[in-house]
């Protein structure tokens, strides 16, 4: 297993992390019970994974509870626990968002469910445009000073949200986000416009959720086949697929590369992410052990330069404004962070 520094911190996380949205009976993702969760966690620990990611809203907090049970008997000291706060945890007017009231209450509740004294990475799960950032950052900083949280991160922020949060923390000499948990795949590369350059410039690593685009990049489905069960059949639309022909073109190349290596399409999709700049860890999940075992093999798959070039080309998004203008007129003054986006287009 490869271990990578998390942002501007000294904390090292495994390049693959275990996702736990399936824990507890979420109808969209799965219904993993405590005994199966323990087996999955043990399997991941045996392969060197040290990061377990959850949220207080997964299966209405049952995911956190199951993790707390599964990490008993000496397992807690072997993992880094990451959870999240922001979404509704009740029907009251303050039972959601990133106010000091909600953050502190939910952190304490998560600690109880996880049966631990400290959360290693506490992430704000989504933007809250009604709470002043000064209040949110101060509340998170207080939790760190109290020893209840070690590091903080964000999830699903836009670039200006993240930059404003970093600036707010810096201005008040408080703890800044070390990570951004985002959706980033061969099918969805929007993060490369701003979130990747910003992360490189500011030292904010990426944790990737739904790295197989909800299963569409597993290689099992093509333009000639369709799933007969799972979230796709029930109408669950996260993440969205806006251009099906584009997706199938990507899958065609994905499966060609997989066949050449004798591996699954899922392993290729994960390996591509693991070779992208700024990715600290890719969060993998599974309804059963066999899915986990296949995903874990991605750490041993080294794609060739030709493999990456083919995957990059078929999945490359168009340059939006102002990036096409920068690409045409400012290439003589682009910095390292800029080039994470612009380099492939300049080579055309």
ZABAVEX-15110 format. One line per 3 residues: for each residue x, y, z of N, C-alpha, C, CB. Coordinates in steps of 0.1 Angstrom, whole numbers, always signed. Glycine has a CB too. Example, Ala and Ser with C-alpha at 12.3 -4.5 7.8 and 13.67 -1.06 7.14 Angstrom:
+132,-57,+78,+123,-45,+78,+132,-33,+78,+113,-45,+90 ~ +128,-22,+71,+137,-11,+71,+129,+0,+79,+141,-6,+57
END
This chain:
+8,-12,+0,+0,+0,+0,+9,+12,+0,-9,+0,+12 ~ +5,+22,-8,+11,+35,-8,+5,+45,+2,+11,+41,-23 ~ +13,+53,+8,+8,+62,+18,+13,+76,+14,+14,+59,+32
+3,+86,+14,+5,+99,+9,+2,+110,+20,-3,+101,-4 ~ +10,+120,+20,+7,+131,+29,-7,+138,+26,+18,+142,+29 ~ -14,+141,+36,-27,+147,+34,-25,+163,+35,-37,+142,+45
-25,+169,+23,-24,+184,+23,-11,+188,+30,-36,+190,+29 ~ -12,+200,+36,-1,+206,+43,-1,+201,+57,-2,+222,+43 ~ +0,+188,+59,+0,+182,+72,+11,+171,+72,-14,+176,+76
+14,+166,+84,+23,+154,+84,+16,+141,+85,+32,+156,+96 ~ +3,+141,+83,-5,+129,+83,-5,+122,+70,-20,+132,+87 ~ -2,+109,+71,-1,+100,+59,-13,+91,+59,+12,+92,+59
-20,+91,+47,-32,+83,+45,-29,+73,+34,-44,+91,+42 ~ -35,+61,+35,-34,+51,+24,-40,+56,+11,-40,+38,+29 ~ -34,+52,+0,-39,+57,-13,-53,+52,-16,-29,+53,-24
-57,+41,-10,-71,+37,-10,-77,+38,+4,-72,+23,-15 ~ -90,+42,+5,-97,+44,+17,-109,+35,+16,-100,+58,+21 ~ -115,+31,+28,-127,+23,+28,-139,+33,+29,-127,+13,+39
-148,+33,+20,-160,+40,+21,-171,+32,+27,-165,+45,+7 ~ -180,+39,+35,-189,+31,+44,-204,+35,+41,-186,+32,+58 ~ -207,+41,+30,-220,+45,+27,-230,+33,+26,-221,+53,+14
-224,+21,+24,-232,+9,+23,-235,+4,+37,-225,-2,+15 ~ -229,+8,+47,-231,+3,+61,-244,+7,+66,-219,+7,+70 ~ -252,-2,+70,-264,+1,+77,-277,+1,+70,-263,+14,+83
-277,-2,+57,-290,-3,+50,-295,+8,+42,-300,-6,+60 ~ -286,+16,+37,-290,+27,+28,-295,+21,+15,-278,+37,+24 ~ -307,+24,+12,-314,+17,+0,-307,+19,-13,-328,+22,-1
-300,+30,-14,-293,+33,-27,-280,+25,-29,-291,+48,-29 ~ -272,+24,-18,-259,+19,-19,-257,+5,-14,-250,+28,-11 ~ -265,+1,-4,-263,-13,+1,-269,-14,+15,-248,-17,+1
-267,-26,+21,-272,-28,+34,-263,-37,+42,-286,-35,+33 ~ -250,-33,+43,-240,-40,+50,-242,-39,+65,-226,-34,+47 ~ -243,-51,+72,-245,-52,+86,-232,-52,+94,-254,-64,+90
-233,-53,+107,-221,-51,+115,-211,-62,+112,-224,-51,+130 ~ -215,-75,+111,-206,-86,+109,-199,-85,+95,-213,-99,+110 ~ -207,-81,+85,-201,-79,+72,-191,-67,+72,-211,-78,+61
-195,-57,+79,-186,-45,+80,-173,-48,+86,-193,-34,+88 ~ -174,-57,+97,-161,-61,+103,-152,-69,+94,-164,-69,+116 ~ -158,-77,+86,-150,-85,+76,-144,-76,+65,-159,-96,+69
-152,-66,+61,-147,-57,+51,-135,-48,+57,-158,-48,+45 ~ -137,-43,+69,-127,-35,+75,-114,-44,+78,-132,-30,+88 ~ -116,-56,+82,-104,-65,+84,-97,-67,+71,-109,-78,+90
-104,-70,+60,-98,-72,+47,-90,-60,+43,-109,-75,+37 ~ -95,-48,+45,-88,-35,+42,-76,-33,+51,-98,-23,+43 ~ -77,-36,+63,-66,-35,+72,-55,-45,+68,-70,-38,+87
-58,-57,+64,-48,-66,+60,-41,-62,+48,-55,-80,+57 ~ -47,-53,+39,-41,-48,+28,-34,-34,+30,-51,-46,+16 ~ -34,-29,+42,-27,-17,+46,-35,-5,+45,-16,-16,+37
-48,-5,+43,-56,+7,+43,-57,+12,+57,-71,+4,+37 ~ -55,+25,+59,-56,+30,+72,-66,+41,+74,-42,+36,+76 ~ -74,+44,+63,-84,+55,+64,-98,+49,+62,-81,+66,+53
-107,+52,+72,-121,+48,+71,-129,+61,+70,-125,+39,+83 ~ -137,+62,+60,-145,+74,+57,-160,+71,+59,-142,+80,+43 ~ -167,+80,+67,-181,+79,+69,-187,+93,+70,-184,+70,+81
-200,+93,+74,-207,+106,+76,-218,+104,+85,-212,+112,+62 ~ -222,+114,+93,-233,+113,+102,-246,+111,+96,-233,+125,+111 ~ -247,+112,+83,-260,+110,+76,-261,+97,+69,-263,+121,+67
-250,+89,+68,-251,+77,+61,-259,+67,+69,-236,+71,+59 ~ -270,+62,+62,-280,+53,+69,-285,+59,+82,-273,+40,+71 ~ -287,+72,+82,-293,+79,+93,-284,+77,+106,-307,+74,+96
-271,+78,+104,-261,+77,+115,-258,+62,+118,-265,+84,+127 ~ -264,+52,+112,-262,+39,+116,-248,+34,+111,-273,+29,+110 ~ -243,+40,+100,-230,+37,+95,-219,+40,+106,-226,+45,+82
-220,+52,+112,-211,+55,+123,-212,+45,+134,-213,+69,+128 ~ -224,+41,+138,-226,+32,+149,-220,+18,+146,-241,+30,+152 ~ -222,+13,+133,-216,+1,+129,-201,+1,+129,-221,-3,+115
-195,+12,+125,-181,+14,+125,-175,+13,+139,-176,+27,+118 ~ -182,+20,+148,-178,+20,+162,-178,+5,+168,-188,+28,+171 ~ -188,-3,+164,-188,-17,+169,-177,-25,+162,-202,-23,+166
-175,-22,+149,-166,-30,+141,-151,-27,+145,-168,-28,+126 ~ -149,-15,+150,-135,-12,+154,-132,-15,+168,-133,+3,+151 ~ -140,-22,+175,-137,-26,+189,-127,-37,+188,-150,-31,+196
-123,-42,+199,-113,-53,+200,-100,-49,+194,-119,-66,+193 ~ -95,-37,+196,-82,-33,+192,-80,-28,+178,-73,-44,+194 ~ -91,-26,+171,-89,-21,+157,-88,-6,+156,-101,-26,+149
-93,+1,+166,-94,+16,+165,-80,+22,+163,-100,+22,+177 ~ -70,+17,+170,-57,+23,+169,-50,+20,+155,-48,+18,+180 ~ -56,+12,+147,-50,+9,+134,-55,+17,+123,-52,-6,+131
-65,+26,+126,-71,+33,+115,-72,+48,+118,-85,+28,+112 ~ -74,+56,+107,-78,+70,+109,-92,+71,+105,-69,+79,+99 ~ -100,+77,+114,-114,+79,+113,-118,+92,+107,-122,+76,+126
-125,+92,+96,-130,+105,+90,-145,+104,+89,-124,+106,+75 ~ -151,+115,+94,-166,+116,+92,-169,+131,+89,-173,+112,+106 ~ -182,+133,+87,-187,+146,+82,-199,+152,+89,-190,+144,+67
-201,+165,+87,-212,+172,+93,-217,+183,+83,-208,+179,+106 ~ -230,+185,+83,-236,+196,+75,-251,+193,+72,-229,+198,+62 ~ -254,+180,+68,-268,+177,+64,-278,+176,+75,-268,+165,+55
-291,+176,+73,-301,+175,+84,-299,+163,+93,-314,+175,+78 ~ -300,+166,+106,-300,+155,+116,-312,+157,+125,-287,+155,+124 ~ -323,+163,+120,-335,+165,+127,-344,+174,+119,-332,+170,+141
-355,+178,+125,-365,+186,+118,-365,+201,+123,-379,+181,+119 ~ -356,+203,+133,-356,+217,+138,-348,+227,+130,-350,+216,+152 ~ -350,+240,+132,-344,+250,+123,-328,+250,+124,-349,+263,+127
-323,+244,+135,-308,+244,+137,-302,+230,+135,-305,+249,+151 ~ -310,+221,+130,-306,+207,+129,-299,+205,+116,-317,+198,+131 ~ -293,+215,+110,-286,+213,+97,-276,+225,+96,-296,+213,+85
-267,+224,+86,-259,+236,+83,-245,+235,+91,-265,+248,+87 ~ -238,+246,+91,-225,+247,+97,-223,+257,+107,-214,+249,+86 ~ -234,+259,+115,-233,+268,+126,-225,+262,+137,-248,+272,+131
-220,+270,+146,-213,+265,+158,-221,+255,+165,-208,+277,+167 ~ -234,+259,+167,-244,+250,+175,-244,+236,+168,-258,+256,+175 ~ -246,+236,+155,-248,+223,+149,-235,+215,+148,-254,+225,+135
-224,+221,+145,-211,+214,+143,-207,+208,+157,-200,+224,+139 ~ -208,+215,+168,-203,+210,+180,-212,+199,+185,-202,+221,+191 ~ -225,+201,+184,-235,+190,+188,-233,+178,+180,-249,+195,+186
-231,+179,+167,-230,+167,+159,-216,+160,+160,-232,+171,+144 ~ -206,+168,+163,-193,+162,+166,-193,+153,+178,-182,+173,+167 ~ -200,+158,+188,-201,+151,+201,-209,+138,+199,-207,+159,+212
-220,+139,+191,-228,+127,+188,-220,+117,+180,-241,+131,+181 ~ -212,+122,+170,-204,+112,+162,-194,+105,+170,-198,+120,+150 ~ -188,+112,+180,-178,+106,+188,-184,+95,+196,-172,+117,+198
-196,+97,+201,-203,+86,+209,-206,+74,+200,-216,+92,+215 ~ -211,+77,+188,-215,+65,+180,-202,+58,+175,-223,+70,+167 ~ -192,+65,+172,-179,+59,+168,-171,+52,+179,-171,+69,+160
-176,+55,+191,-169,+49,+203,-154,+53,+204,-171,+34,+204 ~ -152,+66,+202,-138,+71,+202,-137,+84,+208,-133,+71,+187 ~ -125,+88,+212,-123,+101,+219,-120,+112,+209,-113,+99,+229
-116,+108,+197,-112,+118,+187,-115,+114,+173,-97,+121,+189 ~ -119,+123,+165,-121,+121,+151,-108,+126,+143,-134,+128,+145 ~ -102,+118,+136,-90,+121,+129,-91,+132,+118,-83,+109,+123
-102,+131,+110,-105,+140,+100,-120,+144,+100,-100,+135,+86 ~ -123,+156,+104,-137,+160,+104,-139,+170,+93,-140,+168,+118 ~ -149,+166,+84,-151,+173,+72,-165,+179,+71,-150,+163,+60
-165,+192,+66,-178,+198,+64,-183,+192,+51,-177,+214,+63 ~ -195,+187,+51,-200,+178,+40,-205,+186,+28,-211,+170,+45 ~ -208,+199,+29,-213,+207,+18,-213,+221,+23,-228,+202,+14
-214,+230,+13,-214,+245,+16,-226,+249,+24,-213,+252,+3 ~ -224,+259,+32,-235,+265,+39,-234,+280,+37,-235,+262,+55 ~ -242,+286,+28,-241,+300,+25,-248,+309,+34,-246,+302,+11
-254,+304,+45,-261,+312,+55,-253,+314,+68,-275,+306,+57 ~ -243,+306,+70,-235,+307,+82,-222,+314,+79,-233,+293,+89 ~ -218,+325,+86,-206,+331,+83,-194,+321,+84,-203,+343,+93
-185,+322,+75,-174,+313,+75,-165,+314,+88,-165,+315,+63 ~ -165,+327,+93,-157,+329,+105,-163,+320,+116,-158,+343,+110 ~ -176,+318,+117,-182,+310,+127,-179,+295,+125,-198,+312,+127
-180,+291,+113,-177,+277,+109,-163,+273,+112,-180,+274,+95 ~ -153,+281,+108,-139,+278,+109,-135,+279,+124,-130,+288,+101 ~ -141,+289,+131,-138,+290,+146,-143,+277,+153,-145,+302,+152
-155,+273,+150,-160,+261,+157,-152,+249,+154,-175,+258,+152 ~ -147,+247,+142,-138,+236,+139,-125,+237,+146,-136,+235,+124 ~ -120,+249,+146,-107,+252,+153,-108,+249,+168,-102,+266,+151
-120,+252,+174,-122,+249,+188,-122,+235,+191,-136,+255,+192 ~ -128,+227,+182,-128,+212,+184,-114,+206,+183,-137,+206,+173 ~ -106,+212,+175,-92,+208,+174,-85,+211,+187,-84,+214,+162
-87,+223,+192,-80,+227,+205,-85,+219,+217,-83,+242,+207 ~ -98,+214,+216,-103,+206,+227,-99,+192,+226,-118,+207,+226 ~ -92,+188,+215,-87,+174,+213,-98,+165,+208,-82,+169,+226
-109,+170,+203,-119,+161,+198,-118,+158,+183,-133,+168,+200 ~ -110,+167,+176,-107,+165,+162,-92,+168,+160,-116,+175,+154 ~ -87,+161,+150,-72,+163,+147,-70,+172,+135,-65,+150,+146
-77,+169,+124,-76,+177,+112,-90,+179,+106,-67,+169,+101 ~ -91,+190,+98,-104,+193,+92,-103,+194,+77,-109,+207,+98 ~ -114,+191,+70,-114,+191,+56,-128,+196,+51,-110,+178,+49
-130,+197,+38,-143,+201,+33,-147,+191,+22,-142,+215,+27 ~ -159,+191,+18,-164,+182,+7,-174,+190,-1,-170,+169,+14 ~ -173,+188,-14,-183,+194,-24,-183,+209,-24,-197,+189,-20
-171,+215,-21,-170,+229,-22,-166,+233,-36,-159,+234,-12 ~ -171,+245,-40,-166,+251,-52,-152,+257,-49,-176,+261,-59 ~ -145,+262,-59,-132,+267,-57,-132,+280,-49,-125,+270,-70
-142,+289,-52,-142,+301,-44,-147,+299,-29,-152,+311,-50 ~ -155,+289,-27,-158,+285,-13,-146,+281,-6,-169,+273,-13 ~ -138,+272,-12,-126,+267,-6,-116,+278,-3,-120,+255,-14
-114,+286,-13,-104,+297,-12,-108,+306,-1,-101,+304,-25 ~ -121,+310,+0,-125,+319,+10,-124,+312,+24,-140,+322,+8 ~ -126,+299,+25,-124,+293,+38,-110,+293,+42,-130,+278,+37
-101,+290,+33,-86,+290,+36,-82,+304,+40,-78,+285,+24 ~ -87,+314,+33,-83,+328,+36,-88,+332,+50,-88,+338,+26 ~ -100,+327,+53,-106,+330,+67,-98,+324,+78,-121,+325,+67
-94,+311,+76,-86,+305,+86,-73,+312,+87,-84,+290,+82 ~ -66,+315,+76,-53,+322,+77,-54,+335,+84,-47,+323,+63 ~ -65,+343,+81,-66,+356,+87,-68,+356,+102,-78,+363,+81
-73,+345,+107,-76,+344,+121,-66,+334,+128,-90,+340,+124 ~ -56,+330,+121,-46,+320,+126,-52,+308,+132,-38,+327,+137 ~ -62,+303,+124,-69,+290,+128,-66,+279,+118,-84,+293,+129
-70,+267,+122,-66,+256,+114,-74,+256,+101,-70,+243,+121 ~ -66,+253,+90,-72,+254,+76,-75,+239,+72,-62,+261,+66 ~ -83,+238,+62,-86,+225,+56,-74,+219,+50,-98,+227,+45
-72,+206,+53,-60,+199,+47,-65,+191,+35,-54,+190,+57 ~ -78,+189,+33,-83,+180,+23,-96,+185,+17,-85,+166,+28 ~ -99,+181,+5,-112,+184,-1,-117,+170,-7,-111,+195,-13
-128,+166,-2,-134,+153,-7,-144,+156,-18,-141,+145,+4 ~ -140,+151,-30,-148,+156,-42,-151,+144,-51,-139,+166,-50 ~ -160,+146,-61,-163,+136,-71,-154,+139,-83,-178,+137,-75
-146,+129,-87,-136,+131,-97,-134,+117,-104,-122,+137,-92 ~ -137,+116,-117,-135,+103,-124,-131,+106,-138,-148,+95,-123 ~ -129,+95,-145,-127,+96,-160,-139,+103,-167,-124,+83,-166
-151,+100,-161,-163,+105,-167,-166,+119,-162,-175,+96,-163 ~ -161,+124,-151,-164,+137,-145,-151,+143,-141,-173,+135,-133 ~ -145,+151,-150,-132,+158,-147,-133,+173,-145,-123,+155,-159
-145,+177,-141,-147,+192,-139,-137,+197,-128,-161,+194,-135 ~ -133,+189,-119,-124,+194,-108,-111,+200,-114,-121,+183,-99 ~ -108,+196,-126,-95,+200,-132,-95,+215,-136,-91,+191,-144
-107,+221,-137,-107,+235,-141,-102,+244,-130,-122,+239,-144 ~ -106,+241,-117,-102,+250,-106,-98,+243,-94,-113,+260,-103 ~ -105,+232,-90,-102,+226,-77,-88,+220,-77,-113,+215,-74
-84,+214,-88,-71,+208,-88,-60,+219,-87,-69,+199,-100 ~ -60,+229,-96,-50,+240,-95,-50,+246,-81,-53,+250,-106 ~ -62,+249,-76,-63,+255,-63,-56,+246,-52,-77,+258,-59
-59,+233,-53,-54,+224,-43,-38,+223,-44,-59,+210,-45 ~ -33,+223,-56,-19,+223,-58,-12,+236,-53,-15,+222,-73 ~ -19,+247,-55,-14,+260,-51,-14,+262,-36,-21,+272,-57
-25,+257,-29,-27,+259,-15,-24,+247,-6,-42,+263,-13 ~ -21,+236,-12,-17,+224,-4,-29,+217,+2,-8,+228,+6 ~ -40,+216,-6,-52,+209,-1,-54,+196,-10,-65,+219,-2
-51,+185,-4,-52,+172,-11,-67,+169,-14,-46,+161,-3 ~ -68,+159,-24,-81,+154,-28,-83,+140,-23,-83,+155,-43 ~ -95,+138,-17,-101,+125,-14,-112,+123,-24,-105,+123,+1
-112,+112,-31,-122,+110,-42,-133,+101,-38,-115,+105,-55 ~ -146,+106,-39,-157,+98,-37,-164,+93,-50,-168,+105,-28 ~ -170,+82,-49,-176,+75,-61,-167,+75,-73,-189,+82,-64
-155,+69,-71,-145,+69,-82,-149,+61,-94,-132,+64,-76 ~ -159,+52,-93,-163,+45,-104,-176,+50,-110,-165,+30,-100 ~ -179,+63,-107,-191,+70,-112,-204,+62,-109,-190,+72,-127
-205,+57,-97,-217,+50,-93,-217,+36,-100,-229,+57,-97 ~ -206,+31,-104,-205,+17,-110,-205,+18,-126,-217,+10,-106 ~ -207,+29,-132,-207,+30,-146,-193,+28,-152,-212,+43,-151
-182,+30,-144,-169,+28,-148,-163,+15,-143,-160,+40,-144 ~ -171,+6,-139,-166,-7,-135,-162,-16,-146,-177,-14,-126 ~ -167,-13,-158,-164,-21,-170,-174,-31,-173,-151,-27,-169
-183,-33,-163,-194,-43,-165,-205,-39,-174,-200,-47,-151 ~ -207,-26,-175,-218,-21,-184,-212,-14,-196,-226,-11,-176 ~ -218,-16,-207,-214,-10,-220,-226,-5,-227,-206,-20,-229
-225,+1,-238,-236,+6,-246,-246,-5,-250,-232,+13,-258 ~ -241,-18,-249,-249,-29,-253,-254,-37,-242,-241,-38,-262 ~ -251,-33,-229,-256,-40,-217,-261,-30,-208,-244,-49,-211
-269,-34,-198,-275,-25,-188,-276,-32,-175,-288,-19,-193 ~ -275,-25,-164,-277,-32,-151,-291,-36,-149,-272,-23,-140 ~ -293,-47,-142,-306,-52,-139,-310,-50,-124,-308,-66,-143
-301,-45,-116,-303,-42,-102,-294,-31,-97,-301,-55,-94 ~ -296,-27,-85,-288,-16,-79,-294,-3,-81,-274,-17,-86 ~ -286,+7,-77,-291,+21,-77,-295,+27,-90,-280,+30,-71
-289,+22,-101,-292,+27,-114,-307,+23,-118,-283,+21,-125 ~ -311,+11,-114,-325,+7,-117,-335,+15,-109,-326,-8,-115 ~ -332,+19,-97,-341,+25,-88,-342,+40,-91,-337,+23,-74
-335,+45,-101,-336,+59,-105,-327,+69,-97,-350,+64,-103 ~ -317,+63,-89,-308,+72,-82,-299,+79,-91,-300,+64,-71 ~ -298,+92,-91,-291,+100,-101,-278,+106,-97,-300,+111,-106
-272,+101,-86,-259,+106,-82,-248,+96,-84,-260,+111,-67 ~ -238,+99,-91,-235,+111,-99,-243,+111,-112,-220,+113,-101 ~ -245,+123,-118,-253,+124,-130,-244,+120,-142,-258,+138,-132
-251,+114,-152,-244,+111,-165,-251,+120,-175,-245,+96,-169 ~ -244,+130,-180,-250,+140,-189,-248,+137,-204,-244,+154,-186 ~ -239,+129,-207,-236,+125,-221,-233,+110,-221,-224,+134,-227
-243,+103,-225,-241,+88,-225,-232,+83,-235,-255,+81,-226 ~ -232,+89,-247,-222,+85,-257,-208,+87,-253,-225,+93,-271 ~ -206,+99,-246,-192,+102,-241,-188,+91,-231,-192,+116,-235
-198,+87,-222,-195,+77,-212,-191,+64,-219,-207,+75,-203 ~ -199,+60,-229,-196,+47,-235,-183,+47,-243,-207,+43,-245 ~ -179,+58,-249,-166,+59,-255,-155,+57,-245,-165,+73,-262
-157,+63,-233,-147,+61,-222,-146,+46,-218,-150,+70,-210 ~ -158,+40,-217,-158,+26,-212,-152,+17,-223,-173,+22,-210 ~ -153,+20,-236,-147,+12,-246,-132,+12,-244,-150,+18,-260
-126,+24,-242,-111,+24,-240,-107,+18,-227,-107,+39,-241 ~ -115,+21,-217,-113,+15,-203,-112,+0,-204,-124,+19,-194 ~ -121,-6,-211,-121,-21,-212,-110,-26,-221,-135,-26,-217
-106,-18,-231,-95,-22,-239,-82,-23,-231,-93,-13,-251 ~ -80,-12,-223,-68,-12,-215,-69,-23,-204,-67,+2,-207 ~ -81,-26,-199,-82,-36,-189,-79,-50,-195,-96,-36,-183
-84,-52,-207,-81,-65,-213,-66,-67,-216,-89,-66,-227 ~ -59,-56,-219,-45,-57,-222,-37,-61,-210,-40,-44,-228 ~ -42,-57,-198,-35,-59,-185,-41,-72,-178,-36,-48,-176
-52,-77,-183,-58,-88,-177,-65,-85,-164,-48,-99,-175 ~ -70,-73,-163,-77,-69,-150,-91,-64,-153,-68,-58,-143 ~ -98,-60,-143,-111,-54,-144,-111,-40,-149,-119,-56,-132
-122,-35,-155,-123,-21,-158,-122,-12,-146,-136,-18,-166 ~ -128,-17,-135,-127,-9,-122,-113,-7,-118,-135,-17,-111 ~ -105,-16,-119,-91,-14,-115,-84,-4,-123,-83,-28,-116
-87,-4,-136,-81,+7,-145,-86,+20,-141,-84,+4,-160 ~ -99,+22,-139,-105,+35,-135,-98,+40,-122,-120,+34,-134 ~ -96,+31,-112,-90,+35,-100,-76,+38,-101,-92,+24,-89
-69,+30,-109,-54,+32,-112,-52,+46,-119,-48,+21,-120 ~ -61,+49,-128,-60,+62,-134,-60,+74,-124,-71,+64,-145 ~ -70,+73,-115,-71,+83,-104,-58,+83,-96,-83,+80,-96
-53,+71,-92,-42,+71,-83,-29,+77,-89,-39,+56,-79 ~ -29,+79,-102,-18,+85,-109,-20,+99,-113,-15,+77,-122 ~ -31,+105,-108,-34,+119,-110,-28,+128,-99,-50,+122,-111
-24,+140,-103,-18,+149,-92,-28,+153,-82,-12,+161,-99 ~ -23,+154,-69,-30,+159,-58,-39,+148,-51,-39,+171,-62 ~ -41,+137,-57,-50,+127,-51,-43,+120,-40,-54,+116,-62
-48,+122,-28,-42,+116,-16,-48,+102,-14,-44,+124,-4 ~ -61,+100,-16,-67,+87,-14,-80,+86,-22,-70,+85,+1 ~ -83,+74,-27,-95,+71,-35,-104,+62,-26,-91,+65,-48
-116,+67,-24,-125,+60,-14,-132,+49,-22,-135,+70,-8 ~ -130,+37,-18,-137,+26,-25,-147,+19,-15,-126,+15,-30 ~ -157,+14,-21,-167,+7,-13,-172,-5,-21,-180,+16,-10
-180,-13,-15,-185,-25,-21,-197,-31,-14,-174,-35,-23 ~ -205,-38,-21,-216,-45,-15,-212,-58,-9,-228,-47,-25 ~ -201,-63,-13,-196,-76,-8,-181,-76,-8,-202,-87,-16
-175,-87,-3,-160,-88,-2,-154,-89,-15,-157,-100,+7 ~ -160,-96,-25,-154,-98,-38,-152,-84,-45,-163,-107,-47 ~ -162,-75,-44,-160,-62,-50,-148,-55,-43,-173,-54,-48
-147,-56,-30,-136,-49,-23,-123,-55,-27,-138,-51,-8 ~ -122,-68,-28,-110,-75,-32,-105,-71,-46,-111,-90,-31 ~ -114,-69,-55,-111,-65,-68,-106,-50,-68,-123,-66,-78
-113,-42,-61,-108,-28,-60,-95,-26,-54,-119,-20,-53 ~ -92,-34,-44,-79,-33,-37,-67,-36,-46,-79,-42,-25 ~ -69,-44,-57,-58,-47,-66,-54,-35,-74,-63,-59,-75
-62,-25,-74,-58,-13,-82,-45,-7,-78,-69,-3,-81 ~ -41,-8,-65,-28,-2,-61,-16,-9,-68,-27,-4,-46 ~ -18,-21,-72,-7,-28,-79,-6,-26,-94,-7,-43,-76
-16,-20,-100,-17,-18,-114,-10,-5,-118,-32,-18,-119 ~ +0,-6,-126,+7,+6,-131,+4,+8,-146,+23,+5,-128 ~ -4,+18,-149,-7,+21,-162,+5,+26,-170,-19,+30,-163
+6,+23,-182,+17,+28,-190,+14,+42,-195,+20,+19,-203 ~ +24,+49,-200,+22,+62,-205,+12,+62,-217,+35,+68,-210 ~ +12,+51,-225,+3,+50,-236,-12,+48,-230,+7,+39,-245
-13,+40,-220,-26,+37,-214,-32,+51,-209,-25,+28,-202 ~ -24,+58,-202,-29,+71,-196,-32,+81,-207,-18,+77,-187 ~ -24,+81,-218,-27,+90,-229,-40,+87,-236,-15,+90,-239
-43,+74,-238,-55,+70,-244,-67,+73,-235,-55,+55,-247 ~ -66,+71,-222,-77,+74,-213,-79,+89,-212,-74,+68,-199 ~ -68,+97,-211,-69,+111,-210,-76,+117,-223,-55,+117,-209
-72,+112,-234,-78,+117,-247,-92,+115,-248,-70,+111,-258 ~ -97,+103,-245,-111,+100,-247,-120,+106,-237,-113,+85,-246 ~ -114,+110,-225,-122,+116,-214,-120,+131,-213,-119,+109,-201
-111,+137,-220,-107,+151,-218,-119,+160,-220,-96,+155,-227 ~ -122,+169,-211,-133,+179,-212,-129,+191,-221,-138,+184,-199 ~ -138,+198,-226,-134,+210,-234,-129,+221,-225,-146,+215,-242
-121,+230,-230,-117,+242,-222,-128,+252,-222,-104,+248,-228 ~ -133,+255,-210,-143,+266,-209,-136,+279,-207,-152,+263,-196 ~ -144,+290,-209,-138,+304,-207,-137,+306,-192,-148,+314,-213
-126,+312,-187,-116,+319,-194,-104,+310,-198,-111,+331,-186 ~ -105,+297,-196,-93,+289,-198,-89,+288,-212,-96,+275,-193 ~ -98,+288,-222,-94,+287,-236,-86,+300,-240,-106,+285,-245
-91,+311,-234,-84,+324,-237,-70,+324,-230,-93,+336,-232 ~ -69,+319,-218,-56,+318,-212,-47,+309,-220,-58,+313,-197 ~ -52,+298,-224,-45,+288,-232,-39,+294,-245,-53,+276,-235
-47,+303,-251,-43,+308,-264,-34,+320,-262,-55,+312,-272 ~ -35,+328,-251,-28,+341,-250,-19,+342,-239,-38,+352,-250 ~ -19,+333,-229,-11,+335,-217,-1,+323,-214,-20,+337,-205
+1,+315,-224,+9,+303,-222,+23,+306,-218,+9,+294,-234 ~ +28,+318,-221,+42,+322,-218,+43,+326,-203,+46,+334,-226 ~ +31,+327,-196,+32,+331,-182,+24,+322,-172,+27,+346,-180
+22,+310,-176,+14,+301,-168,+23,+295,-157,+7,+290,-176 ~ +18,+293,-145,+25,+287,-134,+23,+272,-133,+22,+294,-121 ~ +29,+266,-123,+28,+252,-122,+14,+247,-119,+37,+247,-110
+7,+254,-111,-7,+250,-108,-16,+252,-121,-13,+259,-97 ~ -13,+263,-128,-21,+265,-141,-18,+253,-150,-16,+278,-148 ~ -6,+249,-151,-3,+238,-161,-9,+225,-158,+12,+237,-161
-14,+223,-146,-21,+210,-143,-33,+209,-152,-25,+209,-128 ~ -39,+221,-155,-50,+221,-165,-46,+222,-179,-60,+232,-161 ~ -37,+232,-181,-34,+236,-195,-25,+228,-203,-28,+250,-195
-16,+220,-196,-5,+213,-203,-10,+204,-215,+3,+205,-194 ~ -20,+196,-212,-25,+187,-223,-30,+194,-235,-36,+178,-217 ~ -36,+206,-233,-42,+214,-244,-31,+221,-252,-52,+223,-239
-21,+225,-245,-9,+232,-252,-2,+222,-261,+0,+238,-242 ~ -3,+209,-257,+5,+199,-265,-2,+196,-278,+7,+187,-257 ~ -15,+200,-279,-23,+197,-291,-17,+204,-304,-37,+200,-289
END
